Amino acid sequence: MQEDYRKLGKAELEQALKKLKGWQVSKGKLNRTLEFDNFVQAFAFMTRVAIEAEKLNHHPEWFNVYNRLTIDLVTHDIGNEISNYDVMLAGKVSEIYDE
């Protein structure tokens, strides 16, 4: 059973960011920009992330231009705050990107 969405406190978020290489908080969202060799690689990556996001029932806000992908994570269901699910999805994104 998955846990419910839970807003992260400041200290908890700071701890999570230490473990999430390349992620930062920007405009109140967990944010990372990734680069790929080409559009096909970027799109393939987005497809893999989409499958993981669907498993979590937690979906990113993202913007793709050619080989660059910017991802913002925030939980709308708890008032647009960064949640435990944002950190989980960020971890999955990083795991897939680092493969």
N, CA, C and O atoms as CSV, one atom per row, in Angstrom:
chain,resi,resn,atom,element,x,y,z
A,1,MET,N,N,0.824,-1.185,0.000
A,1,MET,CA,C,0.000,0.000,0.000
A,1,MET,C,C,0.874,1.257,0.000
A,1,MET,O,O,1.805,1.372,0.798
A,2,GLN,N,N,0.574,2.182,-0.887
A,2,GLN,CA,C,1.337,3.415,-0.952
A,2,GLN,C,C,0.833,4.395,0.100
A,2,GLN,O,O,-0.350,4.417,0.440
A,3,GLU,N,N,1.748,5.195,0.600
A,3,GLU,CA,C,1.349,6.207,1.576
A,3,GLU,C,C,0.682,7.389,0.882
A,3,GLU,O,O,0.787,7.545,-0.335
A,4,ASP,N,N,0.007,8.204,1.650
A,4,ASP,CA,C,-0.666,9.384,1.121
A,4,ASP,C,C,0.346,10.483,0.820
A,4,ASP,O,O,1.475,10.465,1.312
A,5,TYR,N,N,-0.088,11.443,-0.002
A,5,TYR,CA,C,0.733,12.626,-0.239
A,5,TYR,C,C,0.940,13.345,1.084
A,5,TYR,O,O,0.014,13.506,1.878
A,6,ARG,N,N,2.179,13.772,1.299
A,6,ARG,CA,C,2.514,14.467,2.540
A,6,ARG,C,C,3.514,15.572,2.222
A,6,ARG,O,O,4.579,15.326,1.657
A,7,LYS,N,N,3.147,16.794,2.597
A,7,LYS,CA,C,4.052,17.925,2.407
A,7,LYS,C,C,5.329,17.694,3.200
A,7,LYS,O,O,5.292,17.235,4.342
A,8,LEU,N,N,6.456,18.017,2.583
A,8,LEU,CA,C,7.728,17.892,3.281
A,8,LEU,C,C,8.044,19.177,4.027
A,8,LEU,O,O,7.852,20.277,3.509
A,9,GLY,N,N,8.528,19.020,5.246
A,9,GLY,CA,C,9.009,20.165,6.007
A,9,GLY,C,C,10.334,20.637,5.435
A,9,GLY,O,O,10.963,19.932,4.645
A,10,LYS,N,N,10.753,21.820,5.830
A,10,LYS,CA,C,11.984,22.418,5.298
A,10,LYS,C,C,13.201,21.515,5.517
A,10,LYS,O,O,13.971,21.284,4.585
A,11,ALA,N,N,13.378,21.010,6.716
A,11,ALA,CA,C,14.533,20.155,7.016
A,11,ALA,C,C,14.473,18.854,6.216
A,11,ALA,O,O,15.491,18.373,5.721
A,12,GLU,N,N,13.275,18.295,6.097
A,12,GLU,CA,C,13.099,17.054,5.347
A,12,GLU,C,C,13.413,17.265,3.859
A,12,GLU,O,O,14.026,16.409,3.221
A,13,LEU,N,N,12.995,18.390,3.325
A,13,LEU,CA,C,13.277,18.708,1.930
A,13,LEU,C,C,14.778,18.927,1.725
A,13,LEU,O,O,15.335,18.471,0.726
A,14,GLU,N,N,15.430,19.612,2.648
A,14,GLU,CA,C,16.879,19.831,2.544
A,14,GLU,C,C,17.632,18.507,2.558
A,14,GLU,O,O,18.596,18.333,1.812
A,15,GLN,N,N,17.202,17.577,3.397
A,15,GLN,CA,C,17.813,16.236,3.443
A,15,GLN,C,C,17.621,15.513,2.113
A,15,GLN,O,O,18.553,14.893,1.600
A,16,ALA,N,N,16.428,15.592,1.563
A,16,ALA,CA,C,16.133,14.932,0.294
A,16,ALA,C,C,16.992,15.509,-0.830
A,16,ALA,O,O,17.489,14.766,-1.676
A,17,LEU,N,N,17.166,16.827,-0.840
A,17,LEU,CA,C,17.955,17.460,-1.897
A,17,LEU,C,C,19.414,17.028,-1.858
A,17,LEU,O,O,20.070,16.988,-2.898
A,18,LYS,N,N,19.928,16.707,-0.688
A,18,LYS,CA,C,21.306,16.220,-0.579
A,18,LYS,C,C,21.478,14.896,-1.304
A,18,LYS,O,O,22.569,14.586,-1.780
A,19,LYS,N,N,20.411,14.113,-1.391
A,19,LYS,CA,C,20.454,12.799,-2.037
A,19,LYS,C,C,20.051,12.853,-3.506
A,19,LYS,O,O,20.295,11.901,-4.247
A,20,LEU,N,N,19.443,13.943,-3.935
A,20,LEU,CA,C,18.937,14.063,-5.303
A,20,LEU,C,C,19.872,14.932,-6.138
A,20,LEU,O,O,19.670,16.140,-6.262
A,21,LYS,N,N,20.880,14.313,-6.699
A,21,LYS,CA,C,21.885,15.014,-7.500
A,21,LYS,C,C,21.217,15.765,-8.662
A,21,LYS,O,O,20.444,15.192,-9.430
A,22,GLY,N,N,21.535,17.049,-8.769
A,22,GLY,CA,C,21.056,17.845,-9.886
A,22,GLY,C,C,19.707,18.508,-9.672
A,22,GLY,O,O,19.292,19.332,-10.487
A,23,TRP,N,N,19.019,18.169,-8.599
A,23,TRP,CA,C,17.701,18.746,-8.316
A,23,TRP,C,C,17.857,19.974,-7.428
A,23,TRP,O,O,18.789,20.064,-6.629
A,24,GLN,N,N,16.933,20.916,-7.581
A,24,GLN,CA,C,16.902,22.124,-6.761
A,24,GLN,C,C,15.448,22.545,-6.588
A,24,GLN,O,O,14.557,22.036,-7.269
A,25,VAL,N,N,15.223,23.460,-5.691
A,25,VAL,CA,C,13.899,24.057,-5.570
A,25,VAL,C,C,13.935,25.372,-6.340
A,25,VAL,O,O,14.787,26.227,-6.102
A,26,SER,N,N,12.992,25.514,-7.268
A,26,SER,CA,C,12.892,26.722,-8.073
A,26,SER,C,C,11.418,27.084,-8.205
A,26,SER,O,O,10.609,26.277,-8.663
A,27,LYS,N,N,11.081,28.291,-7.805
A,27,LYS,CA,C,9.702,28.777,-7.860
A,27,LYS,C,C,8.745,27.833,-7.127
A,27,LYS,O,O,7.617,27.605,-7.565
A,28,GLY,N,N,9.220,27.289,-6.001
A,28,GLY,CA,C,8.385,26.448,-5.162
A,28,GLY,C,C,8.193,25.030,-5.658
A,28,GLY,O,O,7.347,24.297,-5.146
A,29,LYS,N,N,8.985,24.635,-6.664
A,29,LYS,CA,C,8.872,23.291,-7.232
A,29,LYS,C,C,10.230,22.618,-7.239
A,29,LYS,O,O,11.267,23.276,-7.321
A,30,LEU,N,N,10.207,21.294,-7.152
A,30,LEU,CA,C,11.420,20.504,-7.303
A,30,LEU,C,C,11.746,20.513,-8.788
A,30,LEU,O,O,10.899,20.147,-9.602
A,31,ASN,N,N,12.958,20.924,-9.162
A,31,ASN,CA,C,13.271,21.207,-10.555
A,31,ASN,C,C,14.606,20.602,-10.972
A,31,ASN,O,O,15.566,20.571,-10.203
A,32,ARG,N,N,14.636,20.122,-12.220
A,32,ARG,CA,C,15.888,19.663,-12.816
A,32,ARG,C,C,15.785,19.798,-14.328
A,32,ARG,O,O,14.727,19.549,-14.906
A,33,THR,N,N,16.878,20.190,-14.970
A,33,THR,CA,C,16.958,20.215,-16.423
A,33,THR,C,C,17.966,19.167,-16.864
A,33,THR,O,O,19.074,19.079,-16.335
A,34,LEU,N,N,17.556,18.377,-17.842
A,34,LEU,CA,C,18.382,17.284,-18.356
A,34,LEU,C,C,18.660,17.508,-19.831
A,34,LEU,O,O,17.829,18.058,-20.554
A,35,GLU,N,N,19.840,17.077,-20.275
A,35,GLU,CA,C,20.183,17.164,-21.693
A,35,GLU,C,C,20.509,15.789,-22.234
A,35,GLU,O,O,21.053,14.937,-21.531
A,36,PHE,N,N,20.164,15.585,-23.507
A,36,PHE,CA,C,20.372,14.317,-24.190
A,36,PHE,C,C,21.116,14.597,-25.495
A,36,PHE,O,O,21.310,15.753,-25.872
A,37,ASP,N,N,21.523,13.545,-26.170
A,37,ASP,CA,C,22.235,13.721,-27.433
A,37,ASP,C,C,21.321,14.235,-28.542
A,37,ASP,O,O,21.765,14.947,-29.442
A,38,ASN,N,N,20.034,13.868,-28.469
A,38,ASN,CA,C,19.110,14.260,-29.534
A,38,ASN,C,C,17.668,14.146,-29.034
A,38,ASN,O,O,17.419,13.738,-27.899
A,39,PHE,N,N,16.738,14.511,-29.897
A,39,PHE,CA,C,15.323,14.494,-29.546
A,39,PHE,C,C,14.820,13.079,-29.265
A,39,PHE,O,O,14.036,12.876,-28.338
A,40,VAL,N,N,15.258,12.112,-30.044
A,40,VAL,CA,C,14.790,10.732,-29.855
A,40,VAL,C,C,15.163,10.224,-28.469
A,40,VAL,O,O,14.345,9.584,-27.808
A,41,GLN,N,N,16.374,10.496,-28.022
A,41,GLN,CA,C,16.772,10.086,-26.677
A,41,GLN,C,C,15.940,10.786,-25.609
A,41,GLN,O,O,15.539,10.166,-24.624
A,42,ALA,N,N,15.684,12.059,-25.800
A,42,ALA,CA,C,14.863,12.802,-24.838
A,42,ALA,C,C,13.457,12.225,-24.782
A,42,ALA,O,O,12.904,12.039,-23.698
A,43,PHE,N,N,12.881,11.942,-25.937
A,43,PHE,CA,C,11.525,11.407,-25.985
A,43,PHE,C,C,11.458,10.005,-25.393
A,43,PHE,O,O,10.498,9.679,-24.694
A,44,ALA,N,N,12.455,9.177,-25.659
A,44,ALA,CA,C,12.501,7.835,-25.081
A,44,ALA,C,C,12.581,7.910,-23.560
A,44,ALA,O,O,11.929,7.137,-22.857
A,45,PHE,N,N,13.379,8.838,-23.061
A,45,PHE,CA,C,13.489,9.037,-21.615
A,45,PHE,C,C,12.146,9.452,-21.031
A,45,PHE,O,O,11.727,8.927,-20.000
A,46,MET,N,N,11.469,10.392,-21.686
A,46,MET,CA,C,10.164,10.851,-21.210
A,46,MET,C,C,9.168,9.693,-21.163
A,46,MET,O,O,8.343,9.613,-20.252
A,47,THR,N,N,9.248,8.807,-22.136
A,47,THR,CA,C,8.355,7.643,-22.153
A,47,THR,C,C,8.613,6.750,-20.952
A,47,THR,O,O,7.671,6.287,-20.307
A,48,ARG,N,N,9.862,6.507,-20.651
A,48,ARG,CA,C,10.197,5.673,-19.481
A,48,ARG,C,C,9.729,6.326,-18.184
A,48,ARG,O,O,9.200,5.651,-17.300
A,49,VAL,N,N,9.924,7.634,-18.072
A,49,VAL,CA,C,9.480,8.351,-16.877
A,49,VAL,C,C,7.958,8.322,-16.788
A,49,VAL,O,O,7.404,8.176,-15.698
A,50,ALA,N,N,7.285,8.457,-17.914
A,50,ALA,CA,C,5.819,8.435,-17.919
A,50,ALA,C,C,5.286,7.123,-17.346
A,50,ALA,O,O,4.295,7.123,-16.616
A,51,ILE,N,N,5.925,6.029,-17.666
A,51,ILE,CA,C,5.503,4.718,-17.138
A,51,ILE,C,C,5.666,4.685,-15.630
A,51,ILE,O,O,4.772,4.211,-14.929
A,52,GLU,N,N,6.782,5.173,-15.114
A,52,GLU,CA,C,7.014,5.200,-13.666
A,52,GLU,C,C,6.063,6.175,-12.973
A,52,GLU,O,O,5.565,5.892,-11.884
A,53,ALA,N,N,5.812,7.321,-13.606
A,53,ALA,CA,C,4.894,8.314,-13.031
A,53,ALA,C,C,3.486,7.723,-12.920
A,53,ALA,O,O,2.789,7.955,-11.932
A,54,GLU,N,N,3.083,6.980,-13.910
A,54,GLU,CA,C,1.754,6.370,-13.889
A,54,GLU,C,C,1.648,5.330,-12.774
A,54,GLU,O,O,0.605,5.214,-12.130
A,55,LYS,N,N,2.716,4.580,-12.547
A,55,LYS,CA,C,2.723,3.603,-11.448
A,55,LYS,C,C,2.507,4.299,-10.103
A,55,LYS,O,O,1.837,3.764,-9.219
A,56,LEU,N,N,3.078,5.491,-9.956
A,56,LEU,CA,C,2.937,6.260,-8.719
A,56,LEU,C,C,1.642,7.083,-8.701
A,56,LEU,O,O,1.248,7.610,-7.661
A,57,ASN,N,N,0.995,7.183,-9.851
A,57,ASN,CA,C,-0.149,8.082,-10.026
A,57,ASN,C,C,0.245,9.503,-9.618
A,57,ASN,O,O,-0.491,10.210,-8.930
A,58,HIS,N,N,1.437,9.884,-10.073
A,58,HIS,CA,C,1.988,11.203,-9.761
A,58,HIS,C,C,2.739,11.679,-10.995
A,58,HIS,O,O,3.722,11.057,-11.398
A,59,HIS,N,N,2.294,12.766,-11.595
A,59,HIS,CA,C,2.763,13.130,-12.917
A,59,HIS,C,C,3.509,14.460,-12.926
A,59,HIS,O,O,3.100,15.415,-12.265
A,60,PRO,N,N,4.610,14.516,-13.684
A,60,PRO,CA,C,5.431,15.731,-13.706
A,60,PRO,C,C,4.848,16.816,-14.596
A,60,PRO,O,O,4.044,16.557,-15.492
A,61,GLU,N,N,5.275,18.028,-14.320
A,61,GLU,CA,C,5.120,19.125,-15.261
A,61,GLU,C,C,6.460,19.147,-15.987
A,61,GLU,O,O,7.511,19.230,-15.351
A,62,TRP,N,N,6.426,19.076,-17.304
A,62,TRP,CA,C,7.706,19.102,-18.012
A,62,TRP,C,C,7.609,19.836,-19.318
A,62,TRP,O,O,6.532,19.997,-19.891
A,63,PHE,N,N,8.774,20.284,-19.785
A,63,PHE,CA,C,8.868,21.074,-20.995
A,63,PHE,C,C,10.059,20.557,-21.781
A,63,PHE,O,O,11.181,20.522,-21.275
A,64,ASN,N,N,9.809,20.154,-23.025
A,64,ASN,CA,C,10.848,19.566,-23.864
A,64,ASN,C,C,11.038,20.392,-25.129
A,64,ASN,O,O,10.081,20.699,-25.841
A,65,VAL,N,N,12.293,20.743,-25.393
A,65,VAL,CA,C,12.669,21.329,-26.670
A,65,VAL,C,C,13.900,20.572,-27.146
A,65,VAL,O,O,14.948,20.587,-26.502
A,66,TYR,N,N,13.749,19.911,-28.284
A,66,TYR,CA,C,14.787,19.112,-28.906
A,66,TYR,C,C,15.444,18.155,-27.908
A,66,TYR,O,O,14.836,17.147,-27.548
A,67,ASN,N,N,16.651,18.437,-27.459
A,67,ASN,CA,C,17.374,17.499,-26.588
A,67,ASN,C,C,17.374,17.924,-25.116
A,67,ASN,O,O,18.108,17.354,-24.310
A,68,ARG,N,N,16.570,18.902,-24.769
A,68,ARG,CA,C,16.556,19.437,-23.409
A,68,ARG,C,C,15.181,19.221,-22.796
A,68,ARG,O,O,14.154,19.468,-23.427
A,69,LEU,N,N,15.184,18.756,-21.558
A,69,LEU,CA,C,13.948,18.493,-20.829
A,69,LEU,C,C,14.038,19.155,-19.460
A,69,LEU,O,O,14.965,18.890,-18.694
A,70,THR,N,N,13.078,20.010,-19.160
A,70,THR,CA,C,12.993,20.636,-17.845
A,70,THR,C,C,11.810,20.026,-17.117
A,70,THR,O,O,10.700,19.978,-17.646
A,71,ILE,N,N,12.055,19.560,-15.902
A,71,ILE,CA,C,11.035,18.884,-15.110
A,71,ILE,C,C,10.778,19.682,-13.843
A,71,ILE,O,O,11.712,20.075,-13.143
A,72,ASP,N,N,9.505,19.917,-13.555
A,72,ASP,CA,C,9.075,20.540,-12.306
A,72,ASP,C,C,8.153,19.556,-11.597
A,72,ASP,O,O,7.241,18.999,-12.206
A,73,LEU,N,N,8.394,19.350,-10.318
A,73,LEU,CA,C,7.569,18.454,-9.523
A,73,LEU,C,C,6.978,19.212,-8.344
A,73,LEU,O,O,7.692,19.862,-7.581
A,74,VAL,N,N,5.670,19.115,-8.213
A,74,VAL,CA,C,4.926,19.723,-7.123
A,74,VAL,C,C,3.618,18.950,-7.020
A,74,VAL,O,O,3.153,18.386,-8.010
A,75,THR,N,N,3.029,18.918,-5.850
A,75,THR,CA,C,1.804,18.139,-5.661
A,75,THR,C,C,0.610,19.077,-5.562
A,75,THR,O,O,0.440,19.801,-4.581
A,76,HIS,N,N,-0.204,19.045,-6.596
A,76,HIS,CA,C,-1.378,19.915,-6.662
A,76,HIS,C,C,-2.413,19.550,-5.601
A,76,HIS,O,O,-3.120,20.420,-5.090
A,77,ASP,N,N,-2.500,18.256,-5.271
A,77,ASP,CA,C,-3.516,17.785,-4.316
A,77,ASP,C,C,-3.306,18.295,-2.893
A,77,ASP,O,O,-4.210,18.196,-2.062
A,78,ILE,N,N,-2.130,18.837,-2.604
A,78,ILE,CA,C,-1.883,19.386,-1.261
A,78,ILE,C,C,-1.524,20.870,-1.341
A,78,ILE,O,O,-0.738,21.375,-0.540
A,79,GLY,N,N,-2.109,21.551,-2.313
A,79,GLY,CA,C,-1.927,22.997,-2.398
A,79,GLY,C,C,-0.649,23.437,-3.073
A,79,GLY,O,O,-0.084,24.471,-2.717
A,80,ASN,N,N,-0.180,22.662,-4.050
A,80,ASN,CA,C,1.031,23.010,-4.803
A,80,ASN,C,C,2.270,23.101,-3.924
A,80,ASN,O,O,3.074,24.026,-4.041
A,81,GLU,N,N,2.400,22.125,-3.049
A,81,GLU,CA,C,3.570,22.008,-2.171
A,81,GLU,C,C,4.418,20.828,-2.628
A,81,GLU,O,O,3.918,19.942,-3.321
A,82,ILE,N,N,5.687,20.806,-2.253
A,82,ILE,CA,C,6.554,19.672,-2.561
A,82,ILE,C,C,6.262,18.563,-1.555
A,82,ILE,O,O,6.269,18.779,-0.343
A,83,SER,N,N,6.005,17.378,-2.086
A,83,SER,CA,C,5.584,16.261,-1.241
A,83,SER,C,C,6.562,15.087,-1.312
A,83,SER,O,O,7.530,15.087,-2.071
A,84,ASN,N,N,6.261,14.099,-0.491
A,84,ASN,CA,C,7.009,12.848,-0.502
A,84,ASN,C,C,6.973,12.199,-1.889
A,84,ASN,O,O,7.943,11.554,-2.287
A,85,TYR,N,N,5.875,12.357,-2.630
A,85,TYR,CA,C,5.762,11.773,-3.962
A,85,TYR,C,C,6.646,12.507,-4.967
A,85,TYR,O,O,7.159,11.889,-5.900
A,86,ASP,N,N,6.828,13.793,-4.795
A,86,ASP,CA,C,7.734,14.530,-5.673
A,86,ASP,C,C,9.161,14.013,-5.507
A,86,ASP,O,O,9.888,13.851,-6.487
A,87,VAL,N,N,9.547,13.761,-4.284
A,87,VAL,CA,C,10.883,13.227,-4.014
A,87,VAL,C,C,11.010,11.813,-4.580
A,87,VAL,O,O,12.044,11.471,-5.153
A,88,MET,N,N,9.969,10.988,-4.425
A,88,MET,CA,C,10.010,9.632,-4.987
A,88,MET,C,C,10.170,9.680,-6.502
A,88,MET,O,O,10.993,8.960,-7.066
A,89,LEU,N,N,9.382,10.529,-7.162
A,89,LEU,CA,C,9.461,10.612,-8.616
A,89,LEU,C,C,10.798,11.198,-9.063
A,89,LEU,O,O,11.366,10.744,-10.056
A,90,ALA,N,N,11.305,12.192,-8.351
A,90,ALA,CA,C,12.622,12.751,-8.675
A,90,ALA,C,C,13.692,11.669,-8.595
A,90,ALA,O,O,14.586,11.611,-9.438
A,91,GLY,N,N,13.599,10.815,-7.586
A,91,GLY,CA,C,14.546,9.707,-7.462
A,91,GLY,C,C,14.466,8.760,-8.650
A,91,GLY,O,O,15.494,8.315,-9.159
A,92,LYS,N,N,13.251,8.448,-9.096
A,92,LYS,CA,C,13.063,7.581,-10.263
A,92,LYS,C,C,13.634,8.236,-11.518
A,92,LYS,O,O,14.304,7.580,-12.316
A,93,VAL,N,N,13.367,9.534,-11.688
A,93,VAL,CA,C,13.893,10.267,-12.840
A,93,VAL,C,C,15.417,10.186,-12.852
A,93,VAL,O,O,16.015,9.890,-13.886
A,94,SER,N,N,16.039,10.442,-11.724
A,94,SER,CA,C,17.500,10.402,-11.629
A,94,SER,C,C,18.033,9.004,-11.897
A,94,SER,O,O,19.040,8.837,-12.586
A,95,GLU,N,N,17.363,8.013,-11.359
A,95,GLU,CA,C,17.772,6.626,-11.557
A,95,GLU,C,C,17.754,6.265,-13.045
A,95,GLU,O,O,18.700,5.654,-13.543
A,96,ILE,N,N,16.707,6.629,-13.744
A,96,ILE,CA,C,16.597,6.338,-15.172
A,96,ILE,C,C,17.642,7.137,-15.964
A,96,ILE,O,O,18.272,6.601,-16.876
A,97,TYR,N,N,17.822,8.392,-15.620
A,97,TYR,CA,C,18.791,9.245,-16.335
A,97,TYR,C,C,20.214,8.743,-16.161
A,97,TYR,O,O,21.027,8.835,-17.081
A,98,ASP,N,N,20.515,8.217,-14.990
A,98,ASP,CA,C,21.878,7.769,-14.700
A,98,ASP,C,C,22.211,6.404,-15.300
A,98,ASP,O,O,23.368,5.985,-15.274
A,99,GLU,N,N,21.214,5.712,-15.838
A,99,GLU,CA,C,21.473,4.381,-16.432
A,99,GLU,C,C,22.334,4.481,-17.678
A,99,GLU,O,O,22.644,3.463,-18.297
